[in-house]
């Protein structure tokens, strides 16, 4: 894997590993010096598809850790040994990569360095804070309706960071806002339904 390999090439190599399960440590070893931005892509990618628990939770927690370090200005990600040992089935990763690679290749043909406002210390720290907010919402996201927009948002932000393309980053953040609003709407709907049931029960008991 060369320094100038595109995101789609890195993910294809990663999904083609021999073992049945890939640990977080295996993934970081493949990503090497591009670990921050590509970890963001990789942690968002599984959530672009319907995934069983606890994959969204694990991705959200790992993304929160990575984003916090980005916000703190660290030059390379640090992950605790317990997290490095956690694994994901290669078949799950391969399924997500196979779905994403054709789209990634089209984006890579169109993407180029532009609007590079985040390519400084303040910009990267701000990106870390925004990704941290998205990761916290992803941890508690509603299945499908809330998970998939957030996964797409995180993936686009990470891809924009890799390709140094501010337009892709902005598109990801825009979708992220939509994902947050969808999850807030879901929470509000559930809360309203619960309150309505409680009021109905109270009215029935009073009658």
C-alpha positions as CSV (number, residue, x, y, z in Angstrom):
1,X,0.0,0.0,0.0
2,X,1.6,3.2,-1.2
3,X,1.3,6.7,0.4
4,X,-0.7,7.9,-2.6
5,X,-3.2,5.0,-2.7
6,X,-6.8,6.2,-3.0
7,X,-9.4,5.5,-0.3
8,X,-11.1,2.8,-2.4
9,X,-7.8,1.0,-2.9
10,X,-7.1,1.0,0.8
11,X,-10.5,-0.3,1.7
12,X,-10.3,-3.0,-1.0
13,X,-7.0,-4.3,0.4
14,X,-8.4,-4.2,3.9
15,X,-11.5,-6.2,3.0
16,X,-9.3,-8.8,1.2
17,X,-7.4,-9.8,4.3
18,X,-7.2,-13.6,4.9
19,X,-8.6,-13.9,8.5
20,X,-12.3,-14.5,9.1
21,X,-12.4,-11.6,11.6
22,X,-10.4,-8.4,11.6
23,X,-9.5,-6.7,14.9
24,X,-9.3,-2.9,15.3
25,X,-5.5,-3.4,15.6
26,X,-5.4,-5.1,12.2
27,X,-7.3,-2.2,10.6
28,X,-5.1,0.5,12.1
29,X,-2.0,-1.4,11.0
30,X,-3.2,-1.3,7.4
31,X,-4.2,2.4,7.6
32,X,-0.8,3.4,9.1
33,X,0.1,7.1,8.6
34,X,-3.4,7.9,7.2
35,X,-5.1,6.4,10.2
36,X,-7.1,9.4,11.4
37,X,-9.0,10.2,8.2
38,X,-9.3,6.6,7.0
39,X,-10.5,5.4,10.4
40,X,-13.3,8.0,10.1
41,X,-14.3,6.6,6.7
42,X,-14.1,3.0,8.0
43,X,-16.1,3.7,11.1
44,X,-18.8,5.4,9.2
45,X,-19.0,2.9,6.4
46,X,-20.7,0.0,8.2
47,X,-23.5,2.3,9.3
48,X,-24.3,3.2,5.7
49,X,-26.0,-0.3,5.6
50,X,-28.4,-2.0,8.0
51,X,-26.1,-3.6,10.5
52,X,-27.0,-5.7,13.6
53,X,-26.2,-4.6,17.1
54,X,-23.7,-3.9,18.5
55,X,-21.9,-2.7,15.3
56,X,-23.4,0.8,15.4
57,X,-22.6,1.1,19.1
58,X,-19.0,-0.1,18.7
59,X,-18.4,2.2,15.6
60,X,-19.9,5.2,17.5
61,X,-17.7,4.6,20.6
62,X,-14.6,4.2,18.5
63,X,-15.4,7.2,16.4
64,X,-16.0,9.3,19.6
65,X,-12.5,8.3,20.8
66,X,-10.9,9.1,17.4
67,X,-12.7,12.4,17.1
68,X,-11.8,13.4,20.7
69,X,-8.1,12.9,19.9
70,X,-8.5,14.8,16.6
71,X,-10.1,17.7,18.5
72,X,-7.2,17.5,21.1
73,X,-4.7,18.0,18.2
74,X,-3.0,14.6,18.4
75,X,-0.9,13.7,15.3
76,X,-1.8,10.0,15.3
77,X,-4.7,8.1,16.9
78,X,-4.2,6.1,20.1
79,X,-6.5,3.2,21.0
80,X,-6.5,1.2,24.2
81,X,-5.5,-2.4,24.0
82,X,-9.0,-3.6,24.9
83,X,-10.4,-1.8,21.8
84,X,-7.5,-2.9,19.6
85,X,-8.5,-6.5,20.3
86,X,-12.2,-6.0,19.4
87,X,-13.1,-7.5,16.1
88,X,-15.6,-7.4,13.2
89,X,-16.4,-10.2,10.8
90,X,-14.5,-9.8,7.6
91,X,-17.7,-10.7,5.7
92,X,-19.6,-7.7,7.3
93,X,-16.7,-5.4,6.4
94,X,-16.4,-6.9,2.9
95,X,-20.2,-6.4,2.3
96,X,-20.0,-2.7,3.3
97,X,-16.8,-2.2,1.2
98,X,-18.2,-3.9,-1.9
99,X,-21.3,-1.6,-1.7
100,X,-19.2,1.5,-1.1
101,X,-16.2,1.1,-3.5
102,X,-18.1,1.9,-6.8
103,X,-19.5,5.1,-5.3
104,X,-16.1,6.0,-3.7
105,X,-14.4,5.5,-7.1
106,X,-16.9,7.9,-8.7
107,X,-16.3,10.4,-6.0
108,X,-12.6,10.1,-6.3
109,X,-12.7,10.8,-10.0
110,X,-14.6,14.0,-9.2
111,X,-12.9,15.0,-6.0
112,X,-9.8,17.2,-5.8
113,X,-8.1,19.4,-3.3
114,X,-10.3,22.6,-2.8
115,X,-11.9,24.7,0.0
116,X,-9.1,23.4,2.3
117,X,-10.2,25.5,5.2
118,X,-9.8,22.6,7.6
119,X,-6.1,22.0,6.7
120,X,-4.7,23.8,9.8
121,X,-4.7,23.2,13.5
122,X,-7.9,25.1,14.2
123,X,-9.7,23.5,11.3
124,X,-8.8,20.0,12.2
125,X,-9.7,20.5,15.9
126,X,-13.1,21.9,14.7
127,X,-13.6,18.8,12.5
128,X,-12.8,16.7,15.5
129,X,-15.5,18.4,17.6
130,X,-18.1,18.1,14.8
131,X,-17.2,14.4,14.4
132,X,-17.5,13.9,18.1
133,X,-21.0,15.3,18.1
134,X,-22.0,13.0,15.2
135,X,-20.5,10.0,17.0
136,X,-22.4,10.7,20.2
137,X,-25.7,10.8,18.2
138,X,-24.7,7.6,16.3
139,X,-24.3,5.8,19.6
140,X,-27.9,6.4,20.5
141,X,-29.3,6.6,16.9
142,X,-32.5,5.0,15.9
143,X,-32.1,1.8,13.8
144,X,-32.0,2.5,10.0
145,X,-33.7,5.8,9.9
146,X,-31.2,7.5,12.2
147,X,-28.2,5.2,11.7
148,X,-27.8,5.3,7.9
149,X,-27.7,9.1,7.4
150,X,-25.2,9.5,10.1
151,X,-23.0,6.7,8.7
152,X,-23.1,8.3,5.3
153,X,-22.3,11.7,6.8
154,X,-19.3,10.4,8.7
155,X,-18.0,8.5,5.6
156,X,-18.2,11.6,3.4
157,X,-16.5,13.7,6.0
158,X,-13.7,11.2,6.3
159,X,-13.4,10.9,2.5
160,X,-13.2,14.7,2.2
161,X,-10.4,14.8,4.7
162,X,-8.5,12.1,2.9
163,X,-9.0,13.8,-0.5
164,X,-8.5,17.3,1.0
165,X,-11.8,18.3,-0.5
166,X,-13.8,20.8,1.5
167,X,-16.9,20.4,-0.7
168,X,-17.2,16.7,0.2
169,X,-16.6,17.5,3.9
170,X,-19.4,20.1,3.7
171,X,-21.7,17.7,2.0
172,X,-21.1,15.2,4.8
173,X,-21.7,17.7,7.5
174,X,-25.0,18.7,5.8
175,X,-26.2,15.1,5.7
176,X,-25.0,14.9,9.4
177,X,-27.3,17.7,10.3
178,X,-30.2,15.9,8.6
179,X,-29.3,12.7,10.5
180,X,-29.3,14.5,13.8
181,X,-32.7,16.1,13.0
182,X,-34.1,12.7,12.1
183,X,-33.0,11.2,15.4
184,X,-34.4,14.1,17.3
185,X,-37.7,13.6,15.5
186,X,-37.6,9.9,16.4
187,X,-36.9,10.7,20.1
188,X,-39.7,13.3,20.1
189,X,-42.2,10.8,18.5
190,X,-41.3,8.1,21.0
191,X,-41.6,10.6,23.9
192,X,-44.9,11.9,22.7
193,X,-46.2,8.3,22.3
194,X,-45.1,7.3,25.8
195,X,-46.7,10.5,27.4
196,X,-49.9,9.8,25.4
197,X,-50.1,6.3,26.8
198,X,-49.4,7.5,30.3
199,X,-52.2,10.1,30.0
200,X,-54.5,7.5,28.6
201,X,-53.8,5.2,31.4
202,X,-54.3,7.9,34.0
203,X,-57.6,8.9,32.4
204,X,-58.8,5.3,32.4
205,X,-57.8,4.9,36.1
206,X,-59.6,8.1,37.0
207,X,-62.8,7.0,35.3
